[in-house]
């Protein structure tokens, strides 16, 4: 046996301290094995392995905690005790608790669990008396029963109540909504929030855990609330699983809390939406595992939540995503929101996963209507450039497509867009013509021309011509290179516009 253990000798007189120490080393194996399986090399962590689901008993103020298993890290424990304490509710004996009736305003109560032991039934045991050399019977309770401690903590009553702050040494299992004046609980108004310990592999290269599929923000009309173009699911960099449902509204920029810094943007600009791991209110241990967030009835949830979503909240920021499959924000730091349920919380950029983006128009206070189809996006706003003033162009000339939209001169394409579907609008007078040569952003040769188009009019009437082609701009600068362009006759208007673009993050999924 390679595990640390006592090696008792033949004819050795055994003592309770020796036996208890050996029992400690043996018992240590179970929580330590589980900890290594579920946390790998991520260090000490507390959370639920399975079960411990909270449900409301119909027509009562009671809740029930199902059978399950959890581990709680306790830094005060020393060997042979494991640093992780065992929390178990047997399947056949669920735990129950009663909530107080509703007050003048609604509130959220949190259901928490912590490790605990109680003495079993007393037994008559023989105890050795060294003075007499005889055994004397006495009543003792040697069985120590694992009976977790369940706590129901009331939140603050309010017209818009928040989740209660946490308490160190406890594992939150669920938030239960208590309506004003309630004498029975609504069975659907339970927000599951267990910190889930999941099997984890090696975190280093080449096995990077974070992954995601789907996404894309869209809306038919201008407003703050949008939809998801395709179901989105995956794993956050912290190992937590999430799922976001397409078709559900709520993927939004909210005036009530999910924008980085609070409120709404103070200027026009592109707003980037991210899925983020659900945070904890202040007070809990920092080593709690990533938590689930799921609720059947979303009418009591805040702006960060979407009906049908699991394990994620929605946050918004002006910081563009990295050009990676996950698409976390390009800068280090945190996204700081003032959420209606969690209060003021910070979420690490490294844990966020890009969903999609849209352009915020300050004057109207809305996000532009936008369509997403796979990795392609288009908006009611169309970035463009009037090239009349530049004609003739006899050498490579970079023009910006990041500005100049009809009705909004400060419109910007998303910062991570490199490849655009370009449309040329050319209104030609009698016998006017224009010729344009484009050089692709991937080209390193000034003589290389990837795409070109030519328009001519030999009629006696005004004509409108157009071209359409995909062009890759210079990375990050959104500059389009015109290699050559000229027009003659009475050319009146020559514009280049972007009708749609490729989202470089969504294109990788």
URNOR-V733802 format. One line per field, one symbol per residue. ss: DSSP state (H for helix, E for strand, C for the rest). A space follows every 50 residues. Layout:
ss: ???
This chain:
ss: CCCCCCCCCCCCCCCHHHHHHHHHHHHHHHHHHHHHHHHCCCCCCEEEEE ECCEEECCCCCEEEECCEEEEEECCCCCCCCCCEEEEEECCCCCEEEECC CCCCCCEEEEEEEECCEEECCCEEEEEEECCCCEEEEEEECCCEEECCEE EEEECCCCCCCCCCCCCCCCEEEEEEEECCCCCCCCCCCEEECCEECCCC CCCCCCCCCCEEECCCEEECCCECEEEECCCEEEECCCCCEEEECCCCCC EECCCCCCECCCCCCCCCEEEEEEEECCCCCCCCCCCECCECCEECCHHH CCCCCCCCCECCEEEEECCCECCCCCCCECCCCEEEEEECCCEEEEEEHH HCEEEEEEEEECCCCEECCEEEECCEEEECCCCEEECHHHCCECCCEEEE CCCCECCECCCCCCCCCCEEEEEEEEEECCCCEEEEEEECCCCCCCCCCC EEEEEECCCCCCEEEEEEEEEECECCCCEEEEEEEEEECCCCEEEEEEEE EECCCHHHC
